[in-house]
Amino acid sequence: MRANRRTDTKPEIALRKELHRLGYRYRKDFPIVLDGLRVRPDIVFTARKVAVFVDGCFWHVCPEHGRQPVSNEWYWTPKLQRNMERDRIATDALHDAGWQVVRVWEHVPLAEAVSAVESAIF
């Protein structure tokens, strides 16, 4: 499991590079503390209060590409459920604090992901 990166995944790097190429400046893996809850979005526009998460299909149970594990189901099913619950709690906490949250699946085309981020910024 050490090979699974928390930050700097290929889809995240591609999105960051494209946003930077377009002239946007942001914070990477910036911690936000809200009422004792620590949230670390992948990309943060602090002045605009926009938090961007690039979610992996397996780890965050994508409705389109996520699949239920077959081996060691006793371990993976609760873990993936906790990931989904943590995502929901983080999103709700950020919304309650006045942040806009953009969640992009790793399979979303880059142009579509950039468009989603740009619409949240403006």
Secondary structure as GFF3:
##gff-version 3
##sequence-region A 1 122
A	DSSP	alpha_helix	10	21	.	.	.	ID=ss1
A	DSSP	beta_strand	27	28	.	.	.	ID=ss2
A	DSSP	beta_strand	32	34	.	.	.	ID=ss3
A	DSSP	beta_strand	37	39	.	.	.	ID=ss4
A	DSSP	beta_strand	43	45	.	.	.	ID=ss5
A	DSSP	beta_strand	50	55	.	.	.	ID=ss6
A	DSSP	alpha_helix	73	96	.	.	.	ID=ss7
A	DSSP	beta_strand	100	105	.	.	.	ID=ss8
A	DSSP	alpha_helix	110	121	.	.	.	ID=ss9
###
